[in-house]
Amino acid sequence: MKPLAVKEVSTAELRALIARGGGQSLTLGTQAVMDVTCYLLVGTPYGGGAPDADVLVDGAVYCDDYVDVATLQVQLYRGDSLVASDSATFPYTYGVYGTVGIADCVAGSYFGAATAVVARYDLYPPVIGATKRSVDVSIGCGSPPVGIPTPPNCSENPQLCARIGD
C-alpha cells in the first residue's frame, strides 16, 4: 500500500480539480451570519498498464475560507475489497489533497472514495462531513516481462547446439 501523499496546492489548482471531478459541496454556518462552503472531490482511479505500475486515486477537500481543522481520508477499492487507505488532518487550513494507491498493478475493477470532516467552531453546525465515491474503472496490467530463454543443455540435446566454427 502506498501512503497518503499530501501536498500543498493553490486555490486555483483545487478549484480546477473539483470542477473536473464534479465535487460535492458542504456548508458550515448559515448565510444570515457567515458561511464556509467546502467541496469534496474523489478522482477516477488511474495507472496500471504494466505489472509493476502503480494504481492510484486522488482525493481533495477545499473550503472557500479557513476551517479550524480538516480531515481527509482517501480509499482505493478493487472490486469490493479495500486495497489502500490513508488519512491526513490539518489545523487552520483551506483544504487537504491526497493520493493513495498500490505499488504493483493487479488487474480489476477499481473505484475510489474520499471522506472529509471539516470543523469551524465559531459557526453552526461546527462540524460537517461527507463521503464521495468515484465511478468504477477497469484497469489492466499488461503482460509480465518476457525473460531471456534458458539455453539448451547441449550434453543432453546435442542436435539443439552448434559449435562456433562448424
N, C-alpha and C positions, 0 to 999 in steps of 0.2 A: 504494500500500500504506500502511496506517495503522500507525504504530509500536506496539510493545507498551506499553499503558497500564498502568502498575504503580501500585497504590495500597495503602495500609495499611488493613487491615480487622481487626475484632475477632475473637477466637477464636470467639465465638458466630456471627458472620456467616459465617466459613469453614465451621464445622460445619454450618450450615444449607445452604450451597451444596453441600457434599459429600453431605448427606442427600438433597437434591433430585436430584442427578446420579448417584446410585449409585456414588460414588467407589470407587477401588481402594486397598487399604491395602498399605503396605510396612513392614517391621520391621527396624530396626537392632538388633544385640545379641541376647542371649539372656535369657530371663526368669529364669534362675538368678542373674544378677548385676543386670542392668538392661536395659531395652529402651526404644526410642523407636519409636513407630508413626506413620507418615506416611500421609496419604490424598491420592490423586491424583484430580483431577476435570477433566473437559472438558465444557463445556456444549454444547447444541444450537445450531448457527448460527441467528442471528436478524437481523431487519432487512428491508431491501428494501421493496417495495410502491410505490416511485416510482423513476424513472430516476436521480435524484441522491441516493438514500438509501444509507446505509452498510449493509454486510453484515458482521457481526461474530461472533466466537466468544470465549468466556471459558475460562480455564484456571486451576487453582489446585493448589498442594501445601501441605498443612498438617500439622504434626507436633505431637504431644502433649507434647513437650519441645523445648528448643532444639537446633539442629544447628549444626555448625561452619560449614557452607556449604550453600546450597540453590540449585539452578539449575532454572529452569522455561522450557521452550520451548513456545510455542503456535503452531499452524499452522492455516490455513484452506485447504481444497481445494474447487475447483469441478470436478465430475467427477473425473478422475484428475490434474488439474493443480493444483499448489501456487500459490495466488494471494496469500497473505500469511503471513509468518512472522517471529517475533522471539523473543528470549530475554532473561532477566534473571537475574543471580546476586547473592545477598546473603549476607554472612557473619553468623554468630551471630544466627539468626532462627528463628522458629517456622513461617514459611511465606512463600510468594510467590503473588500473584494477578495475572493479567494478561489483557488483551483485545487481539486483533489483528483487522484487517479491511480491507476495500476501501472507498474513498470513494464510488464510483459503482456502483450496482447493475447486475449482469449476471445475467439470469435463468438458473437452472440448478439442478442438484442439488449441495448443499454438505454437507461434513462437516468436523469439526474433530478435531485431535489435540493432545494435551499430553504432553510428556515431562518427567519430573522426575529429577534426580540429587541425592541428599542425602548428606551426609557428617557423621559424628560420630566423630572419630578415637580416642576412648577406648573405643569399642565394636567388636565383631567380628560381622559384617563391617563395616569402617569406612565403606564407600561402597556404596550401592544405587541402582538406577534402574529406571524403568518407563515405559511408554508406554500411553496410553489413547486410544481412538478413539470419537468420538460416532456416533450414528446419522445416516443420510443424511436430509436435509430438502430439499424442493423450495421454492425461493424465487423469487417473481415480482417484476417490477419495474414493473408498470403501463405505461401509455402515455406517450410523451413529451408534454410540454405542447403544446397546440394554439396555433399562432401566430396573430397578427392577419392576416386575409386582406389581400392586396395589392389596393388599389383598382384598378378597371378603368382602362385607358388610354382616356380619353374622346375623344381625337382619332382613335384607330383604331376605336373602337366607340361612336359617339355614342348608339346606342339603349340602352346599358347605363347611361348617365349622365342625370341630370335636374338641371337648374339650379334653384337655390333661387328661389322666386318664380314658377315656371312652373305 
